[in-house]
Amino acid sequence: MSNASFCSTLTFVLFGYLPSTIPAQSQDISGVRTSLRDTDPVDTGTVIARGADSVTVKNDLFTRVFRISAQTEIRRVDSSQLQVGDEVAVRCHIDDKGTSIADSIEANVGKWEGIITKVLKDAVYIKFDAPVRGSGRVAFDRTTEFDWCGGDDPKRGCTLDDLKVGRHLETVGFVLGKSDLRATSVLSIQNH
């Protein structure tokens, strides 16, 4: 897999994500990685520093600096700037010098999974999968993208009509509060 295609893969972190890759061992003398390798984990984590043209992201396996350009799309739940402490997911590419350039940064993004317990017109309530306790509300809007429905025709994308009580929902979106998420993408809806 090339660095560019690896870097364009977007994975979201919340509720105990455990990467299945081994982090690269080489670092510069400051301890901050500035280039990517095929063996690097996905580019998600917490913002620990913000510069005029960069953001530094850290997770359990790495600390990485991403350059921000005028073309970088930054999406947040509100209109404020990226802040230290934001949970982010970064799409990026590698320039000819090996620098990670952020194409898009989504702040305060979460991945929620659970059994649908209640269906409303534009939202559902889910009971989170173990080990996470409790429940949450997932809201949908006209920009929510739907992927496949497990057990159904894999070529057919899901729709709001596939959201039924008792089905398992896997989705990512913006965390609006402890128990509220606005879905940007529905990854799967499966019979439980």
C-alpha positions in Angstrom: 0.0 0.0 0.0 1.4 3.4 -0.9 1.8 6.2 1.6 -0.7 8.3 -0.2 -3.4 5.6 -0.3 -2.7 4.6 3.4 -3.0 8.2 4.4 -6.3 8.8 2.6 -7.9 6.0 4.7 -10.0 7.7 7.4 -10.7 5.9 10.6 -12.3 7.4 13.6 -11.4 6.8 17.2 -13.7 6.6 20.2 -14.6 4.0 22.8 -11.6 1.8 22.8 -10.2 1.6 19.3 -7.2 -0.6 19.2 -5.0 -0.2 16.0 -3.8 -3.4 14.4 -0.6 -2.0 13.1 2.8 -1.5 14.6 4.1 2.1 14.9 7.2 3.1 13.0 10.2 3.4 15.2 12.2 6.2 13.5 11.7 9.7 14.9 13.6 12.9 14.5 15.6 14.2 17.4 12.7 16.2 18.8 10.7 12.9 19.1 8.0 14.2 16.7 7.4 12.2 13.5 7.2 14.3 10.4 6.8 11.6 7.7 4.7 8.5 7.3 5.4 4.9 6.5 3.2 2.0 5.3 3.5 0.6 8.8 2.2 3.7 10.6 -1.2 3.6 12.3 -4.2 5.5 11.0 -4.1 9.3 11.5 -6.4 10.0 14.5 -5.8 11.3 17.9 -5.8 14.3 20.1 -4.5 17.8 19.2 -1.6 18.6 21.5 -0.3 21.7 19.7 -1.6 24.1 17.0 0.6 26.4 15.0 -0.2 28.9 12.3 0.4 26.3 9.5 0.5 23.0 11.4 -1.3 20.8 13.9 0.3 18.2 16.1 -1.7 15.1 16.8 -1.0 12.4 19.4 -2.5 9.0 20.2 -1.2 6.0 22.1 1.2 5.0 19.3 2.6 8.2 17.8 2.9 12.0 17.8 2.7 13.5 14.3 2.9 17.0 12.8 0.5 17.7 9.9 1.0 20.8 7.7 -2.1 22.9 7.1 -2.5 24.7 3.8 -5.1 27.0 2.3 -6.7 23.9 0.7 -7.0 22.1 4.0 -10.7 21.6 4.9 -11.3 21.8 8.7 -14.7 20.7 10.0 -15.9 21.1 13.5 -19.2 20.9 15.3 -19.1 24.6 15.8 -17.3 27.5 14.0 -14.4 27.8 16.4 -10.8 27.1 15.5 -9.1 23.8 16.2 -8.1 23.7 19.8 -5.7 21.7 21.9 -7.6 18.8 23.3 -9.8 18.3 20.2 -10.2 14.6 19.1 -9.5 14.6 15.3 -9.4 12.4 12.3 -7.0 13.6 9.5 -7.0 12.8 5.8 -3.6 13.7 4.3 -1.2 13.1 1.5 2.6 13.1 1.4 4.4 15.7 -0.5 7.6 15.1 -2.5 9.7 15.9 0.6 7.9 13.3 2.7 5.9 15.9 4.7 2.3 15.0 5.8 0.0 17.6 4.4 -3.6 17.6 5.9 -6.3 17.6 3.2 -9.1 17.6 5.8 -9.3 17.6 9.5 -12.5 16.6 11.3 -12.6 17.6 15.0 -14.5 16.0 17.8 -15.4 12.9 15.7 -16.5 9.7 17.2 -17.4 6.1 16.1 -20.4 4.7 17.8 -21.7 1.2 17.6 -24.8 -0.4 19.2 -28.3 -1.8 19.0 -31.0 0.5 17.8 -33.6 0.8 20.6 -35.8 3.6 19.2 -36.3 5.1 15.8 -37.5 8.7 15.1 -37.9 10.5 11.8 -34.3 11.8 11.7 -32.6 10.1 14.6 -32.2 6.8 16.5 -31.3 5.8 20.0 -28.8 3.1 20.5 -27.6 1.0 23.4 -23.8 1.0 23.1 -21.9 -2.2 22.5 -19.9 -3.5 25.5 -17.6 -2.5 27.1 -19.1 1.0 26.7 -22.1 1.5 29.0 -25.2 3.5 28.4 -27.0 4.8 25.3 -26.9 7.7 22.9 -28.8 9.5 20.3 -27.6 9.5 16.7 -29.0 12.2 14.4 -29.1 12.1 10.6 -29.4 15.0 8.1 -29.3 15.4 4.3 -25.4 15.2 4.3 -25.2 11.8 6.1 -23.7 9.2 3.8 -25.0 5.6 4.0 -22.8 2.6 3.2 -23.8 -1.1 3.1 -26.4 -3.2 4.9 -25.0 -6.4 6.4 -26.8 -9.5 5.3 -28.5 -7.6 2.5 -27.3 -7.1 -1.1 -23.7 -5.7 -0.5 -24.1 -3.5 -3.6 -27.2 -1.8 -2.2 -26.5 1.2 0.1 -28.5 1.6 3.3 -31.1 4.3 3.7 -33.0 5.8 6.6 -35.6 3.1 6.0 -33.1 0.4 7.1 -32.9 1.9 10.6 -35.1 -0.6 12.6 -35.3 -1.4 16.3 -33.1 -4.4 17.1 -30.6 -3.8 14.3 -26.9 -3.1 14.9 -25.7 0.3 13.8 -22.1 1.4 13.2 -21.7 5.1 12.4 -19.2 7.9 12.6 -19.9 11.6 13.1 -19.5 14.7 15.1 -19.9 14.3 18.9 -22.3 17.0 20.0 -22.3 15.9 23.7 -21.8 13.0 26.0 -24.8 11.2 24.5 -25.4 13.0 21.1 -23.7 12.4 17.8 -24.6 13.9 14.3 -23.8 11.1 11.8 -21.6 12.0 8.8 -21.4 8.4 7.6 -23.3 5.2 8.4 -20.8 2.4 8.1 -23.2 -0.5 8.4 -26.7 -1.5 9.6 -27.0 -5.2 10.3 -29.6 -7.6 11.7 -28.6 -8.5 15.2 
